[in-house]
């Protein structure tokens, strides 16, 4: 029999929550968003695998089926699907609800997390997904799909919420649930659990220590 070998899995880390004091009201004003609006933020490359088209379609469902009209979608990122997604927004006649910000520098993303009521990226495939962890670290409720490495950190109803892959109806249902005042206490508990989990498992100090242990094993 061949020799067995142990495998150590060390995840990527997440930067600290920005120490810069942003004024949420000022951020929303810059985005053209009123104080009574609810804001859904996504951050990703605009490519098919990130499912942004499904997120856009969920807004029509929120407007028509659930009569939720005070929500805005802010899309941070750029990519080959942008023109297609902008045309989808026009086709659905939700230009006033959706804002494309283009590429956003990583050090500017905290502004958008802090202005958000929900973070959602309904990926078709995914690796670790640092944007989800960063949103959690900033205290934002997260909606994601149970694909790739996401189930490693997102437990449905405990550190976030799962929606179904390629299902705008499922996305809309989860957004509606999070924004419902009846669920405010539960949402706050999930947000706190997620934030604590990220601080404990994905801080760079802990990640560096794990890497140090791996290299020490190899040296020995």
N, C-alpha and C positions, 0 to 999 in steps of 0.2 A: 504494500500500500504506500502511496505517496505521502509525503509529509503534509500535515494540515497547517494552515496559516490563519492567524487572527486578523480580522479586518476592523479598523477603527474608522468610524464615520465622524468627521468634523464638519459641521455646517458652516455656512457663511455667517458673518456677524452683521449687526445693525448699528448704525451710528446713533449716538446719544440724541435724545430729543433736544432740538435746538435751544440754546440758552438765549437766543435773540427774542426779545419781547415784541411779538407781532400783535397789532390791534386787529382782532377779527373783524370788527365793524369796518375798518379801513380796507382790509383785504376784500371784503364783500363789495364795498363801494367801488374799488378798482375793477372788480369783475362785473360790475353793473347788476349786482344782485341785492335785492331788498332785504331788510332785516327779518321780514316774515317768511322769506323763502327758505325751503329746505334744499340743501345742496348735496348732490351725489357727485363724488369725485372718482375718476379712474386715472391711473398713470401707467402707461405702457407704450411699447412700439405699436404703431397702427398696422398690424399684420393680422392675417386671418386667424391664426392660432390663439389670439388673445380675446376673441369673441366680442369685440366692441360693438359690432353690428347687432348682436343679440341684446346688448345693454341698451342701445338706442331704441330698438323695437319695443323694449319693455316700457319705455316712456309713453308710447301711444296707449298701451294697456292701462297704465296708471291714470292717464288722462280720461280715457273713454270708459273703461270698465269700472274704475274705482273713483272717478271724479276728483282725483288729486291734481290740482292745477297750480299749486304754489311751489313746485319743485323745479330745480335747474340741474342740468348735467354739465360738469366741467371735465373736458377731456384733455389731459396733459400727455403730450407725446406726438410723434410724427412718424410717417412711414408710407409704404407703398399703397395702403388701403385708404389713405386720407380722402382722395377725391371721391371714391366710391361711398365712403361713409358720409361725406358732406352731401352727396346726392341723395342718399337714403334719408337724411334729415329733411331735405327739401321735399322729397316725395311724401313723407309722413306729416309735413306741414308743422314741424316742431322747431323751426329755426330760432324762435324766441326762448326756447327751453334749453337749447344745447349750445355750448360755447367750446370751440376748438382753440386751445392755447398754443399748439405747436410744441416744439421741444422746450422743455423746462430744465434748467440747470439743477443738478441734484441738491445743491445748497438752497435752492428756492422752493423745493417741493414742500418743506414744512409749512409754508404759508397756506398751501392748498389743503393739506391735511387738517390744519387748525380751523379752516373755514368750512370743513366738510361735516355733514351730519351722517353720511354713510360713505364707505369706500367699497367699490365693487369692480372686480375684473373677472368675468365669467369665462375663463380660459378653456380652450379645447385640450391643450396640453400645457404642462408647466414644469419647471425645475423646482427650485426652492421658492422663488417668488419674494424677493426682498421688499417689494413695494407693500405687500400685505403686512409684513412684519413692521415696517416703518409706520404704516397707518395705525396698527395696533399700539405701537409705542407712543403715538401721539393721542391715544384715547379715542380713536374713531371706530365705530362698529364696522365689521368687515363681512362682506359677502363674497364667497368664492365657490368654485366647483371642486368636487373631490377627485382631482386628477394629479398625477405626478407627485411632487413632494409636499403639496399643500396639506394632506392629512397628517403630516408629521407635526404640524403646529396648530392646525385648526380642527377643533373638536366641535361638532355641530351643537349649538345651544350652550356651549361652555366657553369657547374662546372666539366664536364667530358663528356664521350661518352658512350652510351649504345650499346652493341652488343647483338645479339640474343643468347638464351640458346641453347647449344648443336649445334652450327653452326660455324664451323671453317671458312667458307667463310665470314660470317659476321665479325668475329674477324679480318681476313686479310684485309677486306675493311676499317675497322676503323684504323688499324695500318697504312695502306697505306695513308689514309687521313691525319693523324697527321704528318707523315713524309714528306708529299708533301710540297715543299718549297712555293707553291702558297698559302698554308693555314697558313703560319707562323704567320701572325698578329692575325688571329682568334684564333689559338692555344695559343698564348701568352696571349690573353685576357681571355680565359677560365682558363688557369693556374693561372693567377692572381686572378680571381674571386674565384676559389676554395681555394687558399691559404688564402685569406681574410676570407672566410666563416669558414674555420677550426679554424683560430685564434680567431674569434669572438664567435663561438658556441661550440667549443670542447676543449678549453683550460682548464686546471685543476683548475685554479682559479675560473672561472665561474661555473664549475661543482660542486666544493666544496661549493660555495655560494648557488646553487640550493639545494644541499643536506642539508645544514644548515637550509634553509627555510622549507624543508619537516619535519625535526626533530622538529623544533620550532612549527609547526602546530600540530604535534602529542602530544607534551608536553602540549600545551594549551588545 
